[in-house]
Amino acid sequence: MASVREATFELLRAHGMTTIFGNPGSTELPMLADFPPDFTYVLGLQELVVVGMADGFAQASGRPTHVNLHTAPGVGNAVGGIFNAQANKSPLVITAGQQVRPQIMIEANLTNRDAVVGPQPYVKWSHEPPRAQDVPGALARAIHHASLPPRGPAFVSIPMDDWAVEADADRSAAAIARRVTGRTAADDTALAALAGRIAQARSPVLVAGPDIDTSGGWDAAVALAEKQRLPVWASPATGGSRIGFPERHPNFVGVLPPAIGAISETLKEHDLIVVVGSSVFPYYPYIPGPLLGPGSQLVAITSDPGEAARAPMGDAIVGDVALALARLVALVPDVNSGTPDPPFARDRRPVPQARPEPGDPPAADPPDRLSGSEAMAALADAWRDDAIAVLESPSSTMAFRNRLRISRPGSYYFCASGGLGFGIAAAVGVQLAQPQRPVVCVLGEGSAQYGITALWSAIAYKAPVTFLVLRNAEYMILKWFAMLEQVTGVPGLDLPGLDVAAVARGYGMPAQEVTGREQLTEALRGAIATTDGPQLIQVPVASGMWVE
């Protein structure tokens, strides 16, 4: 008869989950013994990095991904990454070891006393099976929870002596065979009513969120915008884990600011705001103002009932984002058809004016350093159409978006939670999931420290990520918030002496520091073209929030 361990690996095979990200401890060794040759174990040297790599892999592959942590200390180290994965809606199945069952009650060393409680606020489901024979079924349930919309992490604590127990053959077979699907179509009556509102609106606008990309709705979003000549804003970058609309498309007009007053001011001329695949809205910081302009109405389409329920204004339609967009495309009239007497009572909208290309970036002061905009311009010069960006450089995020204008689905990953440490680790996972495409990770030298051991994993697994480190010797984003919040004398905002290139070389990674824009472009072109392993390029940049 099969053991719990054997049944578990068969379950993981059945779901295509043969890549495991982990940092093992003594409580995980019984699971990992005689590791199957058809599985791949990706080692991270710290649990935040482990979860970050798995987060990137899950998003870029579109599949649930297994994360294996070490009882309470490992889960504790990983909680920040689990919080990030929750915000990113990444389908992670997180397991952690536990003391043997005879010693849990007496709280022997490494007992996770309240195993399900620690990660509970940040996961969709948290469980410790009451019997060893229930482990395969619990893991199957975690896979289904993680995979169903809204996707997100699920957690299972597993006592270390469970693995050798004989599995319940009937229940294990049933768990392995089950499939749960979750593409739920939005209410057609509600979509038809929305299509009528779009057609009748004087000046409707589309706000494109990250779940358009996640759901596969990219082409439908473009078709809707073109058919109705809708200007398109991206949802605020603070919550934009992915890009939902091609940013070189002529209908695309920019990225919304993240604050209440600023959003209502930006959208005040539009009588109908259609938000697709985003919360309403990922606000931060707090800049008060009206939620909407006096003549504006809002309708959101989301796969997340929580997002729909907590939105502070407007109507919401819950359902699969890609299916809803495709249905809207079929329902709305085509304002480009040229037919007389169109069946909607408003003047035809003009075609939105395309954003002008950015001009020469502003130079830095002092002149021996690049501005963040100059660094992003150099990256844009070296960029390849098939490249993927993983971004964690808060002070240069808008310069990146404005310069590169990503216009291919599955090409941009950003941490929606605002937590640091995601980018450097996620880039490795994204690269492992998309080995045929170059991955470029753009991050600050402060951000890099939160997950610096990811550089070792990139080397160990020959993931050819190009790491571009912007070195400004400070937490610039926090200095900007200090000005916004009118606080002075804050300690800990300067970062003298951080040399990420030197650390990378210590891990065995080719690394260099460059200065001028042309030198940076040349170095990036060479690194992006390299396929035999990672490289790191560090460039000193001047202080400043680069938003152009």
Residue pairs with C-beta under 8 A, 6 or more apart in sequence:
1 166
1 167
1 169
2 10
2 166
2 167
2 169
2 172
3 163
3 164
3 165
3 166
3 167
4 132
4 133
4 135
4 136
4 162
4 163
4 164
4 165
4 166
4 167
5 30
5 31
5 163
5 164
6 167
7 135
7 136
7 167
7 172
7 175
7 176
8 31
8 135
8 136
8 139
8 163
9 36
9 39
10 172
10 176
11 136
11 139
11 140
11 143
11 172
11 175
11 176
12 18
12 20
12 39
12 66
12 139
13 38
14 176
14 177
15 63
15 64
15 143
16 63
17 63
17 64
17 65
17 66
17 93
17 143
18 38
18 39
18 40
19 39
19 40
19 42
19 57
19 65
19 66
19 432
20 39
20 40
20 41
20 42
20 66
20 67
20 68
21 42
21 44
21 50
21 51
21 53
21 54
21 57
21 65
21 66
21 67
21 68
21 429
22 28
22 32
22 41
22 42
22 43
22 44
22 50
22 67
22 68
22 69
23 43
23 44
23 45
23 46
23 47
23 50
23 68
23 69
23 70
23 74
24 32
24 68
24 70
25 70
25 71
25 73
25 74
25 97
25 110
26 70
26 97
26 110
26 160
27 70
27 71
27 96
27 97
27 98
27 99
27 110
27 160
28 68
28 69
28 70
28 97
28 160
29 160
30 160
30 161
30 163
30 164
31 68
31 95
31 97
31 158
31 160
31 163
32 41
32 68
35 41
42 53
42 429
42 432
42 457
42 461
43 457
43 460
44 50
44 53
44 425
44 453
44 454
44 457
45 453
45 456
45 457
46 77
46 451
46 453
47 69
47 70
47 74
47 75
47 77
47 78
47 81
48 77
48 78
48 80
48 81
48 421
48 425
48 450
48 451
49 81
49 421
49 424
49 425
49 451
49 453
49 454
49 457
50 67
50 68
50 69
50 78
50 81
50 425
51 67
51 69
51 78
51 81
51 82
51 84
51 85
51 92
51 94
51 425
52 81
52 84
52 421
52 422
52 423
52 424
52 425
52 426
52 429
52 451
52 454
53 425
53 426
53 428
53 429
53 432
53 454
53 457
54 65
54 66
54 67
54 85
54 90
54 92
54 429
55 81
55 84
55 85
55 88
55 90
55 92
55 422
55 425
55 426
55 429
56 390
56 413
56 425
56 426
56 427
56 428
56 429
56 430
56 433
57 65
57 429
57 430
57 432
57 433
58 64
58 65
58 85
58 90
58 91
58 92
58 429
58 433
59 88
59 90
59 214
59 241
59 242
59 413
59 426
59 430
60 388
60 410
60 413
60 429
60 430
60 433
60 434
61 433
61 434
63 91
64 91
64 92
64 93
64 143
64 146
64 147
65 90
65 91
65 92
65 93
66 92
66 93
66 95
67 78
67 92
67 93
67 94
67 95
67 153
68 95
68 96
69 75
69 78
69 94
69 95
69 96
69 97
70 96
70 97
71 96
71 97
71 98
71 99
71 110
71 111
71 112
72 96
72 110
72 111
72 112
72 113
72 115
72 118
73 110
74 96
75 96
75 112
75 115
75 118
75 119
75 155
76 118
78 94
79 118
79 119
79 122
80 419
80 421
81 419
81 421
81 422
81 425
82 92
82 94
82 119
82 122
82 123
82 153
82 155
83 122
83 417
83 419
84 415
84 416
84 417
84 419
84 421
84 422
85 92
85 122
85 152
85 153
86 122
86 123
86 152
86 153
86 417
87 239
87 241
87 415
87 416
87 417
87 418
87 419
88 241
88 415
88 416
88 417
88 422
89 150
89 151
89 152
89 211
89 214
89 241
89 304
89 416
90 151
90 152
90 153
91 146
91 147
91 151
91 152
91 153
92 146
92 152
92 153
92 154
93 139
93 142
93 143
93 146
93 153
93 154
93 156
94 119
94 123
94 142
94 153
94 154
94 155
94 156
95 139
95 155
95 156
95 157
95 158
96 112
96 115
96 155
96 156
96 157
96 158
97 110
97 157
97 158
97 159
97 160
98 104
98 111
98 112
98 115
98 128
98 157
98 158
98 159
98 160
99 108
99 109
99 110
99 111
99 112
99 159
99 160
100 159
100 160
100 161
101 132
101 159
101 161
101 162
102 161
103 111
104 111
104 159
107 113
112 118
112 157
115 128
115 157
116 126
116 127
116 128
116 155
116 157
117 126
119 126
119 153
119 155
120 126
120 155
122 153
123 152
123 153
123 154
123 155
124 145
124 146
124 152
124 153
124 154
125 141
125 142
125 145
125 154
125 155
126 154
126 155
126 156
127 138
127 141
127 142
127 155
127 156
127 157
128 156
128 157
128 158
128 159
129 135
129 137
129 138
129 156
129 158
129 162
132 159
132 161
132 162
132 163
132 165
133 165
133 166
133 167
133 168
133 171
134 168
134 171
135 156
135 158
135 162
135 163
136 167
136 171
136 172
136 175
136 176
137 171
137 172
137 174
137 175
138 156
139 156
139 175
140 175
140 176
140 178
141 154
142 154
142 155
142 156
143 154
144 178
144 180
145 152
145 154
146 152
146 153
146 154
147 180
147 182
148 180
148 182
149 182
149 183
149 184
149 303
149 304
149 320
150 303
150 304
150 305
150 306
150 307
151 214
183 320
183 323
184 303
184 318
184 319
184 320
185 319
185 320
185 323
185 324
185 327
186 301
186 317
186 318
186 319
186 320
186 323
186 324
186 327
187 317
187 319
188 327
190 317
191 317
191 324
191 327
191 328
191 331
192 331
194 274
194 299
194 301
194 317
194 328
195 328
195 331
195 332
197 204
197 272
197 297
197 299
198 204
198 228
198 230
198 272
198 274
198 328
198 332
199 228
199 332
199 333
199 343
199 344
199 346
200 344
200 345
200 346
201 271
201 272
201 346
202 271
202 346
202 347
203 269
203 270
203 271
203 272
203 349
204 228
204 230
204 270
204 271
204 272
204 273
204 274
205 230
205 231
205 232
205 233
205 267
205 270
205 272
205 273
205 274
206 221
206 224
206 225
206 230
206 231
206 232
206 233
206 245
206 274
206 276
207 232
207 233
207 234
207 235
207 256
207 273
207 274
207 275
207 276
207 278
208 221
208 232
208 233
208 234
208 235
208 243
208 244
208 245
208 276
208 277
208 278
209 234
209 235
209 239
209 240
209 244
209 275
209 276
209 277
209 278
209 279
210 235
210 239
210 240
210 241
210 242
210 243
210 244
210 277
210 278
210 416
211 217
211 242
211 244
211 276
211 277
211 278
211 302
211 303
211 304
211 321
212 218
212 221
212 244
212 245
212 276
212 277
212 321
212 322
212 325
213 242
213 243
213 244
213 277
213 409
213 410
213 412
214 242
214 277
214 321
215 277
215 303
215 320
215 321
215 322
215 323
216 322
216 409
217 244
217 276
217 277
217 321
217 322
217 324
217 325
217 326
218 244
218 245
218 246
218 409
220 322
220 325
220 326
220 328
220 329
221 232
221 244
221 245
221 276
221 325
222 245
222 246
222 249
223 325
223 329
224 230
224 325
224 328
224 329
224 332
225 231
225 232
225 245
225 249
225 251
226 251
226 336
227 329
227 332
227 333
227 334
227 335
227 336
228 332
228 333
228 334
228 335
228 349
229 251
229 335
229 336
229 348
229 349
229 350
229 351
229 352
230 251
230 274
230 349
230 352
231 251
231 253
231 352
232 245
232 249
232 251
232 252
232 253
232 352
233 253
233 254
233 255
233 256
233 266
233 267
234 240
234 243
234 244
234 245
234 247
234 252
234 254
234 255
234 256
234 401
235 244
235 255
235 256
235 275
235 277
235 278
235 279
235 281
235 282
236 255
236 256
236 257
236 258
236 263
236 281
236 282
236 283
237 255
237 258
237 397
237 398
237 401
237 414
238 258
238 282
238 283
238 284
238 416
238 418
239 258
239 278
239 279
239 281
239 282
239 416
240 255
240 278
240 282
240 414
240 416
241 413
241 414
241 415
241 416
242 410
242 412
242 413
242 414
243 406
243 411
243 412
244 276
244 277
244 278
245 252
246 252
246 406
246 407
246 408
247 401
247 404
247 405
247 406
247 407
248 405
248 407
249 407
250 351
250 352
250 353
250 354
251 352
252 354
252 355
252 405
253 352
253 355
254 355
255 398
255 401
256 262
256 263
256 266
256 267
256 281
257 263
257 266
258 281
258 282
258 283
258 284
258 285
259 283
259 284
259 285
259 286
259 287
259 289
260 281
260 283
260 286
260 287
260 288
260 289
260 290
260 291
261 287
261 288
261 289
261 290
262 287
262 289
263 281
263 283
264 289
264 290
264 291
264 292
264 293
264 296
265 289
265 293
267 273
267 292
267 293
267 296
268 293
268 294
268 295
268 296
269 293
270 293
270 296
271 295
271 296
271 297
272 296
272 297
272 298
272 299
273 292
273 296
273 297
273 298
273 299
273 314
274 298
274 299
274 300
274 301
275 281
275 298
275 299
275 300
275 301
275 314
276 300
276 301
276 302
276 321
276 324
276 325
277 301
277 302
277 303
277 321
278 300
278 302
278 307
279 302
279 304
279 307
279 310
279 311
280 298
280 300
280 307
280 311
280 312
280 313
280 314
280 316
282 416
284 418
285 481
285 484
285 485
291 312
291 313
292 298
292 313
292 314
297 314
297 315
298 313
298 314
298 315
299 314
299 315
299 316
299 317
300 307
300 308
300 311
300 314
300 315
300 316
300 317
301 316
301 317
301 319
301 321
301 324
301 325
302 308
302 316
302 317
302 318
302 321
303 318
303 319
303 320
303 321
304 318
305 318
307 316
308 316
308 317
308 318
309 316
317 324
333 342
333 343
333 344
335 342
335 348
335 349
342 348
358 377
358 402
358 403
358 548
361 371
361 373
361 374
361 376
361 377
361 399
361 403
361 548
362 371
362 373
362 374
362 548
363 371
363 374
364 370
364 371
364 374
364 541
364 542
364 544
365 542
366 542
368 515
368 540
369 515
369 540
369 541
369 542
370 378
370 515
370 516
370 517
370 520
370 539
370 540
370 541
370 542
371 541
371 542
371 544
371 546
372 393
372 395
372 396
372 399
372 470
372 472
372 541
372 542
372 544
372 545
372 546
373 396
373 399
373 403
373 546
373 548
374 517
374 541
375 396
375 399
375 468
375 470
375 517
375 520
375 539
375 541
376 396
376 399
376 400
376 402
376 403
376 404
376 546
377 403
377 517
378 517
378 518
378 520
378 521
378 524
379 400
379 403
379 404
379 440
379 442
379 468
379 520
379 521
379 524
380 403
380 404
381 521
382 521
382 522
382 524
382 525
382 528
383 404
383 440
383 528
384 438
384 528
385 408
386 408
386 437
386 438
387 411
387 437
387 438
387 439
387 440
387 528
388 410
388 411
388 412
388 413
388 430
388 431
388 434
388 437
388 438
388 439
388 440
389 400
389 404
389 406
389 411
389 412
389 413
389 439
389 440
389 441
389 442
390 413
390 414
390 423
390 426
390 427
390 430
390 439
390 440
390 441
390 442
391 397
391 400
391 412
391 413
391 414
391 423
391 441
391 442
391 443
392 414
392 415
392 420
392 422
392 423
392 424
392 441
392 442
392 443
392 444
392 447
393 400
393 423
393 442
393 443
393 444
393 447
393 470
394 444
394 447
394 476
394 477
395 444
395 470
395 472
395 476
395 477
395 480
395 544
395 545
395 546
396 442
396 444
396 470
396 541
396 546
397 414
398 546
398 547
398 548
399 546
399 547
399 548
400 442
402 547
402 548
406 412
410 434
413 426
413 430
414 423
415 422
415 423
415 426
420 446
420 447
420 450
421 447
421 450
421 451
422 451
423 441
423 442
423 443
423 447
423 451
424 441
424 443
424 447
424 448
424 450
424 451
424 452
424 454
424 455
424 467
425 451
425 454
425 457
426 441
427 439
427 440
427 441
427 454
427 458
427 463
427 465
427 467
428 454
428 457
428 458
428 461
428 463
428 465
430 439
431 439
431 458
431 463
431 464
431 465
432 461
432 463
438 464
438 466
438 528
438 529
439 463
439 464
439 465
439 466
440 465
440 466
440 468
440 524
440 528
441 465
441 466
441 467
441 468
442 468
442 470
443 467
443 468
443 469
443 470
444 469
444 470
444 471
444 472
444 476
445 469
445 470
445 471
445 472
445 473
445 495
445 498
445 499
445 500
445 538
446 474
446 475
446 495
446 498
448 467
448 469
448 500
449 498
452 500
452 503
455 467
455 503
455 504
455 507
455 509
455 534
455 536
456 507
457 463
458 465
458 467
458 509
458 533
458 534
459 507
459 508
459 509
459 533
459 534
462 532
462 533
462 534
463 533
463 534
464 530
464 531
464 532
464 533
464 534
464 535
465 534
466 524
466 527
466 528
466 530
466 534
466 535
466 536
466 537
467 500
467 504
467 534
467 535
467 536
467 537
468 524
468 537
468 539
469 500
469 501
469 536
469 537
469 538
469 539
470 539
470 541
471 498
471 499
471 500
471 513
471 538
471 539
471 540
471 541
472 540
472 541
472 542
472 543
473 494
473 495
473 496
473 498
474 493
474 494
474 495
474 543
475 492
475 493
475 494
475 495
476 543
476 544
476 545
477 545
478 490
478 493
479 493
479 543
480 545
482 488
482 490
482 493
499 513
499 538
500 511
500 536
500 538
501 511
501 512
501 513
501 536
501 537
501 538
502 511
504 510
504 511
504 536
505 511
509 533
509 534
509 535
509 536
510 533
510 534
510 535
510 536
511 535
511 536
511 537
511 538
512 523
512 536
512 537
512 538
513 537
513 538
513 539
513 540
514 520
514 523
514 537
514 538
514 539
515 539
515 540
520 537
520 539
523 537
524 537
527 535
527 537
